[in-house]
């Protein structure tokens, strides 16, 4: 039977009540549409505090979960973000593969008096039983601090595996859980570790992290973990063409004139193995591609001459890229995120360490660590404590920059010394010190142990920097730099922000509804704002195809050529671009009502990031405009980009 509705299980952790609500797929066919409908229309969270019990944490699968389409088992979170202050989305790979429940999404509302573990079970009937298991806060913290030699999310998962071993073994279940970062900061991620009968499969774990969904789950609802497992066959709700690879192949031959697996492998070359570069995965592919545009030293590479950036990039290639290839590519230690997939994008070093570009960049060159084994120490710590690695890497970079410029003293952060953060005098041996200091900061940040770190962790970089500008006014005058001018971020309203993914491109800070994800153009180009806006908007719509569909974006190469045809042929759903254009318009409506609409940048470094980008990317007209009046040029580019987005939504 072809699926006609999207089913959501609401869980009120205050009253311990649950109910199922069905939405016709003509209105809701994925977690983003569900999340926005709940937040904009049903609960009106735009007028409520971020940590209100009504800030629903929506966690859902896409319409194709249970099918034989590769990459179709991402679990997507939708929520009001404590960082942007608006509607936000985050996603994790593979976590919907074991979401064998008779619902498509769960919606957590209310707040439990004590920390809670939710256990969801479906014996195969389509009816989900929810068990509310309280855990003492002291015991939860004890587990996070250490259980069987593990810490944070890994320790909590090991504890759950021991405690509910029978459940995990019966259903080959999975969990979504948080670490201490979710309790003490607004930077908390949702973690999900691939399990085999309850045992951790190291290297294939994944995180829905951007925007602080873990912090919402814990601080708004007091939920520390969600365990789920079942025997419900999701494929029975799907058209028969999607139930086995033979019929999927026939479908693609009719739609795209190519065998399905061929399209998947071709589209995923970068993430699996690129024979031209003799490497694979995001880390292997990005560093040779980005070259001297690689973010380094808290974005301060934008101020450096080409020859110095080249010398630093040479260190990356020698001490990060080459060891990565030896330890992950040559050994062919490749895994998936937990669902069957020929791309096997998880490149695992030394049998344990999943090595993706963004975390290793954020705790590598971005904070002055150019040796992969030193960066590994900080990456493992940030993952274990349950942080958003992208945002938190930029927190560390900000703090290092502030110490280098004399705005903060090491002892004010509980550190024994300053990091080595002068790129002109940098030596590879400094990687060890910078990584060790990062680990120390992460521990203090996660547990709220230092006043400055607590301020940054709770308020986020943009708001915290403005407060620090006031607290340390004399130092700001002496240094000639505000704290606020050390950060690159997209601005929302008066307080909201999110730091960019690690790419030097205007698209990562442009006035768009949702950033910190790839809902934008992220190539290293600088064009007229109208042209850039049009391309960024087109890219945002296509990325929404993937996210609302529960698809991994590493499969976008084949997905974007076929998804609209599949939906029309099998589900009768037409005009996918038109549907997502309306969805985008509603997201902007929510942001506007929440006071979190895109706003002009209030950091000097963001404007420099654009001005130097125009020069580096070869735009002579805008380089001249920035030289004549930097802020005036930035305001014009921002205004014209924003107006073009408005025009596109008419």
C-alpha positions as CSV (number, residue, x, y, z in Angstrom):
1,X,0.0,0.0,0.0
2,X,1.4,3.4,-1.0
3,X,2.0,5.7,2.0
4,X,-0.7,8.4,2.3
5,X,0.3,10.1,5.6
6,X,3.3,11.1,7.7
7,X,2.8,9.8,11.3
8,X,4.2,11.6,14.3
9,X,4.4,10.2,17.8
10,X,4.1,13.1,20.3
11,X,5.7,12.4,23.7
12,X,4.9,14.7,26.6
13,X,7.5,14.1,29.2
14,X,5.7,16.3,31.7
15,X,2.5,14.3,31.8
16,X,3.9,11.0,30.5
17,X,1.2,11.0,27.8
18,X,1.7,10.0,24.2
19,X,-0.4,10.3,21.1
20,X,-0.1,9.8,17.4
21,X,-1.0,12.4,14.8
22,X,-1.2,11.8,11.1
23,X,-0.5,14.4,8.4
24,X,-1.4,13.9,4.7
25,X,1.8,13.7,2.7
26,X,0.5,16.4,0.4
27,X,1.2,18.7,3.5
28,X,3.9,16.9,5.4
29,X,6.2,14.3,3.9
30,X,9.3,14.8,6.0
31,X,10.7,16.0,9.3
32,X,11.4,19.6,8.3
33,X,7.9,20.2,7.1
34,X,6.6,18.5,10.3
35,X,8.9,20.6,12.5
36,X,7.9,23.9,10.9
37,X,4.2,23.1,11.0
38,X,4.5,22.4,14.7
39,X,6.7,25.3,15.6
40,X,5.0,27.9,13.4
41,X,1.4,27.0,13.6
42,X,0.6,24.5,16.4
43,X,2.8,25.6,19.2
44,X,3.8,29.1,18.0
45,X,7.3,28.7,19.6
46,X,8.5,31.9,17.9
47,X,7.0,33.8,20.8
48,X,8.4,31.5,23.5
49,X,11.9,31.2,25.1
50,X,14.4,28.8,23.6
51,X,14.4,26.5,26.5
52,X,10.6,26.5,26.9
53,X,9.1,23.0,27.4
54,X,7.1,23.7,24.3
55,X,10.3,24.0,22.1
56,X,9.4,20.7,20.5
57,X,12.4,18.5,19.5
58,X,11.2,16.8,16.3
59,X,13.3,13.8,15.3
60,X,12.1,12.1,12.1
61,X,12.9,9.9,9.2
62,X,12.2,10.6,5.6
63,X,9.5,9.2,3.3
64,X,11.9,6.6,1.9
65,X,13.2,5.1,5.2
66,X,12.8,1.3,4.9
67,X,13.5,1.4,1.1
68,X,16.5,0.0,-0.7
69,X,17.6,3.5,-1.8
70,X,21.1,4.1,-0.4
71,X,21.5,7.1,2.0
72,X,17.8,7.3,2.7
73,X,18.1,6.7,6.5
74,X,19.2,9.9,8.0
75,X,17.4,11.0,11.2
76,X,16.6,14.7,11.0
77,X,16.1,17.1,13.9
78,X,14.0,20.3,13.7
79,X,13.8,22.7,16.6
80,X,14.1,26.3,17.8
81,X,17.9,26.9,18.1
82,X,19.5,28.4,21.2
83,X,22.2,29.8,18.9
84,X,20.3,31.3,16.0
85,X,17.1,31.9,18.1
86,X,15.2,30.7,15.0
87,X,14.0,27.5,13.4
88,X,16.9,25.2,12.7
89,X,17.6,21.8,11.3
90,X,20.3,19.2,12.0
91,X,20.8,15.6,10.7
92,X,22.7,12.4,11.5
93,X,23.5,9.6,9.2
94,X,22.2,6.0,9.4
95,X,20.2,6.5,12.6
96,X,16.8,5.9,10.9
97,X,17.9,2.5,9.6
98,X,17.0,1.0,13.0
99,X,14.0,3.3,13.4
100,X,11.8,0.3,12.8
101,X,8.7,1.8,14.4
102,X,5.2,2.4,13.1
103,X,5.7,6.1,13.1
104,X,7.9,8.4,10.9
105,X,8.9,10.9,13.6
106,X,8.8,11.5,17.3
107,X,8.0,14.9,18.9
108,X,9.3,15.6,22.4
109,X,7.5,18.2,24.4
110,X,7.1,19.1,28.1
111,X,9.8,18.8,30.7
112,X,10.5,16.0,33.1
113,X,11.3,16.8,36.8
114,X,14.2,14.3,36.6
115,X,16.5,13.4,33.8
116,X,14.8,10.9,31.6
117,X,15.6,8.0,29.3
118,X,12.9,7.3,26.7
119,X,12.6,3.7,25.5
120,X,10.5,3.2,22.3
121,X,9.5,-0.3,21.3
122,X,7.3,-1.6,18.4
123,X,6.9,-5.4,18.4
124,X,5.9,-5.2,14.7
125,X,2.2,-4.1,15.1
126,X,2.8,-0.4,14.3
127,X,1.9,0.6,17.9
128,X,4.8,2.1,19.7
129,X,5.1,1.6,23.4
130,X,7.0,4.4,25.3
131,X,8.7,3.7,28.6
132,X,9.7,6.7,30.7
133,X,12.8,5.8,32.8
134,X,14.1,8.3,35.3
135,X,17.7,8.5,36.2
136,X,19.1,10.5,39.0
137,X,21.0,13.6,37.9
138,X,24.0,12.7,40.1
139,X,24.1,9.2,38.6
140,X,23.9,10.6,35.0
141,X,26.9,12.9,35.6
142,X,28.8,10.0,37.2
143,X,28.3,8.0,34.0
144,X,29.3,11.0,31.8
145,X,32.5,11.5,33.8
146,X,33.5,7.8,33.4
147,X,32.0,4.4,32.8
148,X,34.1,1.4,31.9
149,X,36.9,3.6,30.8
150,X,34.7,5.8,28.5
151,X,33.3,9.3,29.0
152,X,30.4,11.4,27.8
153,X,28.2,10.0,25.1
154,X,30.3,6.9,24.7
155,X,30.0,6.2,28.4
156,X,26.3,6.8,28.5
157,X,25.8,4.4,25.5
158,X,27.9,1.7,27.2
159,X,25.8,2.1,30.3
160,X,22.6,1.8,28.3
161,X,24.0,-1.2,26.4
162,X,24.7,-2.9,29.7
163,X,21.4,-2.0,31.3
164,X,19.1,-2.7,28.3
165,X,21.2,-5.5,26.7
166,X,18.2,-7.7,26.1
167,X,16.3,-4.9,24.3
168,X,19.3,-4.0,22.0
169,X,19.9,-7.7,21.2
170,X,16.2,-8.4,20.5
171,X,15.7,-5.5,18.0
172,X,19.3,-4.6,17.1
173,X,18.3,-1.2,18.5
174,X,20.0,2.1,18.5
175,X,20.1,5.3,20.6
176,X,20.1,9.1,20.3
177,X,21.8,10.6,23.3
178,X,23.5,13.7,24.7
179,X,26.6,14.5,26.7
180,X,27.4,17.1,29.4
181,X,27.7,19.8,26.8
182,X,23.9,19.6,26.4
183,X,23.4,20.3,30.1
184,X,25.9,23.1,30.6
185,X,26.0,24.9,27.2
186,X,23.9,25.8,24.2
187,X,26.4,23.9,21.9
188,X,25.1,20.4,22.6
189,X,24.8,17.8,19.9
190,X,22.6,14.7,19.5
191,X,24.9,11.7,19.2
192,X,24.0,8.3,17.7
193,X,26.5,5.5,17.7
194,X,26.1,2.5,15.3
195,X,25.5,-0.6,17.5
196,X,25.5,-4.3,16.7
197,X,23.4,-6.0,19.3
198,X,24.2,-3.2,21.7
199,X,28.0,-3.2,21.0
200,X,29.6,0.0,19.8
201,X,30.9,-0.1,16.2
202,X,33.7,2.4,16.6
203,X,34.2,4.8,13.7
204,X,30.6,4.8,12.4
205,X,29.0,7.1,15.0
206,X,27.3,10.3,13.8
207,X,26.0,13.6,15.2
208,X,23.1,16.0,14.6
209,X,24.9,18.9,16.0
210,X,24.4,22.3,14.3
211,X,22.4,24.8,16.2
212,X,22.3,23.0,19.6
213,X,19.6,20.3,19.3
214,X,21.2,18.3,22.1
215,X,20.9,21.3,24.4
216,X,17.2,21.6,23.5
217,X,16.6,17.9,24.2
218,X,18.2,18.2,27.7
219,X,17.7,21.7,28.8
220,X,14.1,22.2,27.5
221,X,12.9,18.6,28.1
222,X,15.3,16.9,30.6
223,X,15.8,14.0,28.2
224,X,19.3,12.4,28.2
225,X,18.7,9.5,25.8
226,X,16.2,8.0,23.5
227,X,16.5,4.2,22.9
228,X,14.5,2.7,20.0
229,X,14.0,-0.6,18.4
230,X,11.3,-2.6,16.8
231,X,10.2,-5.2,14.3
232,X,8.0,-3.0,12.2
233,X,8.7,-3.5,8.5
234,X,8.7,0.1,7.1
235,X,9.0,-1.2,3.5
236,X,5.4,-2.4,3.6
237,X,4.3,1.2,3.5
238,X,6.3,1.9,0.4
239,X,5.6,1.2,-3.3
240,X,7.0,-2.2,-4.4
241,X,9.5,-0.5,-6.8
242,X,11.5,0.6,-3.7
243,X,11.6,-2.7,-1.8
244,X,14.5,-4.5,-3.5
245,X,17.5,-3.4,-5.6
246,X,16.3,-5.2,-8.7
247,X,13.1,-3.2,-8.9
248,X,14.9,0.0,-7.9
249,X,17.3,-0.6,-10.8
250,X,14.4,-1.0,-13.2
251,X,12.9,2.3,-11.9
252,X,16.1,4.2,-12.5
253,X,16.6,2.7,-15.9
254,X,13.2,4.0,-16.8
255,X,13.7,7.4,-15.2
256,X,17.4,8.2,-15.7
257,X,18.5,5.6,-18.4
258,X,21.2,4.4,-16.1
259,X,21.6,1.5,-13.6
260,X,21.0,2.7,-10.0
261,X,24.3,1.5,-8.5
262,X,26.3,3.0,-11.3
263,X,24.7,6.4,-10.6
264,X,25.4,6.0,-6.8
265,X,29.1,5.2,-7.3
266,X,29.6,7.9,-9.9
267,X,28.0,10.5,-7.6
268,X,29.9,9.4,-4.5
269,X,33.4,9.3,-6.0
270,X,34.8,12.0,-3.7
271,X,33.4,10.4,-0.6
272,X,34.3,6.8,-1.5
273,X,37.6,7.0,-3.4
274,X,38.9,9.5,-6.0
275,X,41.5,7.8,-8.2
276,X,42.7,11.1,-9.5
277,X,43.8,12.2,-6.0
278,X,44.3,8.6,-4.7
279,X,42.3,9.5,-1.6
280,X,38.7,9.6,-0.4
281,X,36.4,11.0,2.2
282,X,35.9,14.6,3.1
283,X,39.3,15.1,4.7
284,X,41.1,13.4,1.9
285,X,39.3,15.4,-0.8
286,X,39.0,18.8,0.7
287,X,42.6,19.7,1.6
288,X,44.0,19.2,-1.9
289,X,41.0,21.1,-3.3
290,X,40.9,24.1,-0.9
291,X,44.7,24.6,-1.0
292,X,45.5,28.1,0.5
293,X,41.9,28.9,1.0
294,X,41.8,26.4,3.9
295,X,40.7,28.2,7.1
296,X,43.5,28.6,9.6
297,X,44.1,30.4,12.8
298,X,40.5,31.5,13.5
299,X,40.1,32.8,9.9
300,X,43.2,35.0,10.3
301,X,44.6,33.4,7.1
302,X,42.6,36.0,5.2
303,X,45.2,38.6,6.3
304,X,48.2,36.5,5.4
305,X,50.3,36.7,2.2
306,X,50.0,33.9,-0.3
307,X,53.5,32.5,0.4
308,X,52.9,32.1,4.1
309,X,49.5,30.4,3.5
310,X,51.2,28.1,1.1
311,X,53.9,27.2,3.7
312,X,51.1,26.4,6.2
313,X,49.2,24.4,3.7
314,X,52.3,22.4,3.0
315,X,52.3,21.4,6.7
316,X,48.7,20.3,6.4
317,X,49.5,18.0,3.5
318,X,52.6,16.6,5.2
319,X,51.3,16.1,8.7
320,X,47.6,15.7,8.3
321,X,46.8,14.6,4.8
322,X,49.6,12.1,4.2
323,X,49.2,10.3,7.5
324,X,45.4,10.2,6.9
325,X,46.0,8.4,3.6
326,X,48.4,5.9,5.2
327,X,46.2,5.1,8.1
328,X,42.7,5.2,6.5
329,X,42.9,5.1,2.8
330,X,45.7,2.6,2.1
331,X,44.3,0.3,4.8
332,X,40.8,0.6,3.3
333,X,39.4,1.0,6.8
334,X,36.1,2.4,5.6
335,X,32.7,2.2,7.2
336,X,29.2,3.5,6.7
337,X,27.1,5.5,9.1
338,X,25.1,2.4,10.0
339,X,23.0,1.7,6.9
340,X,24.1,-0.3,3.9
341,X,25.8,2.0,1.4
342,X,28.5,1.4,-1.2
343,X,30.1,4.8,-0.7
344,X,31.4,3.9,2.8
345,X,32.3,7.5,3.5
346,X,33.5,7.0,7.1
347,X,37.3,6.8,6.8
348,X,38.5,5.2,10.1
349,X,42.1,5.6,11.2
350,X,43.9,3.1,13.5
351,X,40.8,1.0,13.9
352,X,39.0,3.6,15.9
353,X,39.1,7.2,14.8
354,X,36.5,8.5,12.3
355,X,38.3,11.2,10.4
356,X,36.1,13.7,8.7
357,X,37.2,17.1,7.3
358,X,35.1,19.5,9.5
359,X,36.1,18.2,13.0
360,X,39.7,17.7,12.1
361,X,39.8,21.1,10.4
362,X,38.1,22.8,13.4
363,X,40.5,21.2,15.9
364,X,43.4,21.2,13.4
365,X,44.6,24.1,11.3
366,X,41.8,26.4,12.5
367,X,43.2,26.4,16.1
368,X,46.9,26.0,15.1
369,X,47.2,22.2,15.2
370,X,48.8,20.9,12.0
371,X,49.5,17.3,13.2
372,X,46.7,14.7,12.8
373,X,47.5,12.7,15.9
374,X,47.4,15.9,18.1
375,X,44.2,17.1,16.5
376,X,42.8,13.6,17.1
377,X,43.0,14.2,20.9
378,X,40.7,17.3,20.7
379,X,38.3,15.7,18.2
380,X,37.8,12.7,20.4
381,X,37.2,14.9,23.4
382,X,34.7,17.2,21.6
383,X,32.8,14.1,20.3
384,X,32.7,12.4,23.7
385,X,31.5,15.5,25.5
386,X,28.7,15.8,23.0
387,X,29.5,19.2,21.4
388,X,28.8,20.6,17.9
389,X,32.4,20.2,16.6
390,X,32.1,23.0,14.0
391,X,30.8,25.6,16.4
392,X,33.1,24.6,19.3
393,X,36.2,24.7,17.1
394,X,35.4,28.3,16.4
395,X,34.9,28.9,20.1
396,X,38.4,27.6,20.7
397,X,39.8,29.7,17.8
398,X,38.1,32.8,19.2
399,X,39.6,32.2,22.7
400,X,43.1,31.6,21.2
401,X,42.8,34.7,19.1
402,X,41.7,36.8,22.2
403,X,44.7,35.5,24.2
404,X,47.0,36.3,21.3
405,X,45.7,39.9,21.0
406,X,45.9,40.5,24.8
407,X,42.1,40.6,25.3
408,X,42.2,37.5,27.6
409,X,44.8,36.1,29.9
410,X,45.3,32.3,30.1
411,X,44.7,32.1,33.8
412,X,41.2,33.7,33.2
413,X,40.4,30.5,31.3
414,X,42.1,28.2,33.8
415,X,45.0,27.6,31.5
416,X,48.7,27.4,32.4
417,X,49.9,29.3,29.3
418,X,49.0,30.9,26.0
419,X,48.6,28.9,22.8
420,X,51.0,29.4,20.0
421,X,48.8,31.5,17.7
422,X,51.2,33.6,15.6
423,X,51.2,32.1,12.1
424,X,54.3,34.0,11.1
425,X,56.3,32.3,13.8
426,X,54.5,28.9,13.8
427,X,56.4,25.6,14.1
428,X,54.8,22.2,13.8
429,X,55.9,21.3,17.3
430,X,53.4,23.8,18.6
431,X,50.6,21.5,17.6
432,X,51.0,19.5,20.8
433,X,50.5,22.5,23.1
434,X,47.6,23.9,21.2
435,X,45.8,20.6,21.2
436,X,46.3,20.0,24.9
437,X,45.0,23.5,25.7
438,X,42.0,22.8,23.6
439,X,41.3,19.6,25.5
440,X,41.5,21.5,28.8
441,X,39.1,24.2,27.5
442,X,36.6,21.6,26.3
443,X,36.5,19.9,29.6
444,X,35.9,23.2,31.5
445,X,33.4,24.3,28.9
446,X,31.4,21.1,29.0
447,X,31.0,21.2,32.8
448,X,30.5,24.9,33.2
449,X,33.6,25.2,35.4
450,X,34.9,28.6,34.3
451,X,33.0,32.0,34.3
452,X,34.2,33.1,30.9
453,X,33.7,29.7,29.3
454,X,30.3,29.4,30.9
455,X,29.3,32.7,29.4
456,X,30.4,31.7,25.9
457,X,28.9,28.2,26.3
458,X,25.5,29.4,27.4
459,X,25.0,32.6,25.4
460,X,26.9,31.6,22.2
461,X,29.8,33.5,20.7
462,X,28.0,36.6,19.3
463,X,26.2,37.5,22.5
464,X,29.1,36.5,24.8
465,X,31.5,38.7,22.7
466,X,29.4,41.7,23.2
467,X,29.3,41.2,27.0
468,X,33.1,40.7,27.0
469,X,33.5,43.9,25.1
470,X,31.9,45.7,28.0
471,X,33.6,43.7,30.8
472,X,37.1,44.2,29.3
473,X,36.6,47.7,27.8
474,X,40.1,48.9,28.7
475,X,41.8,45.9,27.0
476,X,39.6,46.4,23.9
477,X,40.8,50.1,23.7
478,X,44.4,49.0,24.2
479,X,44.4,46.1,21.7
480,X,42.4,47.9,19.0
481,X,40.2,44.9,18.6
482,X,36.8,44.2,20.0
483,X,36.0,40.6,21.1
484,X,33.1,40.9,18.6
485,X,35.6,41.5,15.8
486,X,37.4,38.2,16.2
487,X,34.5,36.1,15.0
488,X,33.1,35.1,11.6
489,X,29.4,34.3,11.7
490,X,26.0,34.7,10.0
491,X,23.8,37.1,12.0
492,X,20.1,36.6,12.9
493,X,18.2,39.3,14.6
494,X,20.0,41.2,17.4
495,X,21.5,38.2,19.2
496,X,21.3,35.1,17.0
497,X,24.2,33.7,15.0
498,X,25.8,30.6,13.7
499,X,29.4,30.1,12.7
500,X,30.1,28.9,9.1
501,X,31.2,25.5,8.0
502,X,34.9,25.6,7.3
503,X,34.9,27.2,3.8
504,X,36.0,30.7,2.8
505,X,33.0,31.8,0.8
506,X,30.3,34.6,1.0
507,X,27.6,31.9,1.0
508,X,28.4,30.8,4.5
509,X,27.5,34.2,6.0
510,X,25.0,35.6,3.5
511,X,21.5,36.6,4.6
512,X,19.7,33.3,4.2
513,X,17.0,31.7,6.4
514,X,19.1,28.7,7.7
515,X,22.9,28.5,7.7
516,X,25.5,26.5,9.4
517,X,24.5,23.8,6.9
518,X,24.9,23.6,3.2
519,X,21.7,25.4,2.3
520,X,23.7,27.9,0.2
521,X,26.3,28.2,-2.5
522,X,29.7,27.4,-0.9
523,X,32.1,27.6,-3.8
524,X,35.1,30.0,-3.5
525,X,33.6,32.6,-5.8
526,X,32.6,36.2,-5.5
527,X,29.9,37.5,-7.9
528,X,27.3,40.2,-8.0
529,X,25.0,39.7,-5.1
530,X,21.9,39.0,-7.3
531,X,23.7,36.3,-9.1
532,X,25.1,34.8,-5.9
533,X,21.7,35.0,-4.2
534,X,20.0,33.1,-7.1
535,X,22.6,30.3,-7.1
536,X,22.5,30.1,-3.3
537,X,18.8,29.9,-3.2
538,X,18.7,27.2,-5.9
539,X,21.3,25.3,-3.8
540,X,19.2,25.7,-0.6
541,X,16.1,24.3,-2.3
542,X,18.0,21.3,-3.6
543,X,19.6,20.7,-0.1
544,X,16.1,20.7,1.3
545,X,15.2,17.9,-1.1
546,X,17.8,15.8,0.7
547,X,17.1,16.9,4.3
548,X,13.3,16.7,4.3
549,X,13.6,13.4,2.4
550,X,15.9,12.0,5.0
551,X,18.7,11.6,2.4
552,X,22.4,11.9,2.9
553,X,23.7,14.8,0.9
554,X,26.6,12.7,-0.2
555,X,24.0,11.1,-2.5
556,X,22.8,14.4,-3.9
557,X,24.5,13.8,-7.3
558,X,22.0,11.1,-8.3
559,X,19.2,12.2,-6.0
560,X,18.7,15.7,-7.5
561,X,18.4,14.2,-11.0
562,X,15.6,11.7,-10.0
563,X,13.8,12.5,-6.8
564,X,11.1,14.8,-8.3
565,X,10.3,12.1,-10.9
566,X,10.2,9.3,-8.3
567,X,7.8,11.3,-6.1
568,X,5.5,12.1,-9.0
569,X,5.5,8.6,-10.4
570,X,5.2,6.6,-7.2
571,X,3.4,9.1,-4.8
572,X,1.6,11.5,-7.1
573,X,3.5,14.5,-5.6
574,X,4.4,17.2,-8.2
575,X,6.4,20.4,-8.4
576,X,9.0,19.7,-5.7
577,X,10.8,23.0,-6.3
578,X,7.6,24.9,-5.8
579,X,6.8,23.0,-2.6
580,X,10.2,23.8,-1.1
581,X,10.0,27.4,-2.2
582,X,6.9,27.7,-0.1
583,X,8.5,25.9,2.8
584,X,11.5,28.2,2.6
585,X,9.1,31.2,2.6
586,X,7.4,29.8,5.8
587,X,10.8,29.3,7.5
588,X,11.6,33.0,6.8
589,X,8.2,33.9,8.3
590,X,9.1,32.0,11.4
591,X,12.5,33.6,11.7
592,X,10.9,37.0,11.3
593,X,8.3,36.4,14.0
594,X,11.0,35.0,16.3
595,X,13.2,38.1,15.9
596,X,15.7,35.8,14.1
597,X,15.6,37.1,10.5
598,X,19.0,37.5,8.8
599,X,20.6,40.7,9.9
600,X,23.7,42.7,8.8
601,X,27.0,41.6,10.2
602,X,28.3,43.3,13.3
603,X,31.9,41.9,13.3
604,X,34.8,43.5,11.5
605,X,36.2,40.1,10.6
606,X,33.1,39.1,8.7
607,X,33.4,42.2,6.5
608,X,37.2,41.5,6.1
609,X,36.3,37.9,5.2
610,X,34.2,39.2,2.3
611,X,36.5,42.0,1.3
612,X,39.6,39.8,1.1
613,X,37.5,37.1,-0.5
614,X,36.5,39.4,-3.4
615,X,40.2,40.1,-4.0
616,X,41.3,36.4,-3.7
617,X,38.5,35.2,-5.9
618,X,39.3,37.7,-8.6
619,X,36.4,40.2,-8.5
620,X,38.1,43.5,-9.4
621,X,34.9,45.6,-9.2
622,X,34.0,44.6,-5.6
623,X,37.7,44.6,-4.6
624,X,37.7,48.3,-5.5
625,X,34.4,49.0,-3.8
626,X,35.7,47.4,-0.6
627,X,38.9,49.4,-0.8
628,X,37.0,52.7,-1.1
629,X,34.7,52.0,1.8
630,X,34.6,48.6,3.3
631,X,31.5,48.8,5.4
632,X,29.5,50.6,2.7
633,X,30.4,47.9,0.1
634,X,29.4,45.2,2.6
635,X,26.1,46.8,3.3
636,X,25.3,47.2,-0.4
637,X,26.2,43.5,-1.1
638,X,24.1,42.3,1.9
639,X,21.1,44.5,0.9
640,X,21.1,43.5,-2.7
641,X,21.5,39.8,-1.9
642,X,18.6,40.0,0.6
643,X,16.4,41.9,-1.8
644,X,17.0,39.2,-4.5
645,X,16.0,36.4,-2.1
646,X,12.8,38.3,-1.4
647,X,12.2,38.6,-5.2
648,X,12.8,34.9,-5.7
649,X,10.1,34.1,-3.1
650,X,7.4,36.2,-4.7
